[in-house]
Amino acid sequence: MPTPIVRLIPMDEAAFPAYRDYFIDDYAQDLASNHGLTLVYARQQAEASLLQHLPQGAATPGQSLLCIIPVSDNVGSAVATTAGIAGYLWHSIDSAAHTTFIYDFYTLPAHRGLGYGKAAMAVLEAELKCLGVSQIKLRVAYDNPRARALYEEIGFHITGYNMAKTLA
């Protein structure tokens, strides 16, 4: 199977509501599963986190909220809307440290296992190198072995573990 070609296109405000809805649901599930929160409380935390990090939506300064677009689905477009999106990638560059942190990386179910994630990361790496970024950081949830396998396959390594203890 040939590797797909993708573009990372800045998300516009029209596409942001679909992303927001996905993110809140997905992050709430992560918080509930990995931190022992009730789903209701986890959803409140996910909403608060998104508002804190992206108070101006897709236009929040210092945040790069991108859509992963298969090239054949997006000839010539400068911004992405909900049509033709294969996934999302949200990161924030720390210029002083020459690093970026990936807050969210998601491939839509219909595009999983087809190479879109690897292709998107290759495009991101090339763009970051041109900007002088020398390291990508991210967090992988304990219950997401598929993501961990992808990251390890493309050269990421474990730098630590998040741990928690619930006090009764």
Secondary structure, 3 states (H helix, E strand, C coil): CCCCCEEEEEECCCCHHHHHHHHHHHHHHHHHHHHCCCHHHHHHHHHHHHHHHCCCHHHCCCCEEEEEEEHHHCCCCCCECCCCCCEEEEEEEECCCCEEEEEEEEECHHHCCCCHHHHHHHHHHHHHHHCCCCEEEECCCCCCHHHHHHHHHCCCCCCCCCCCCCCC
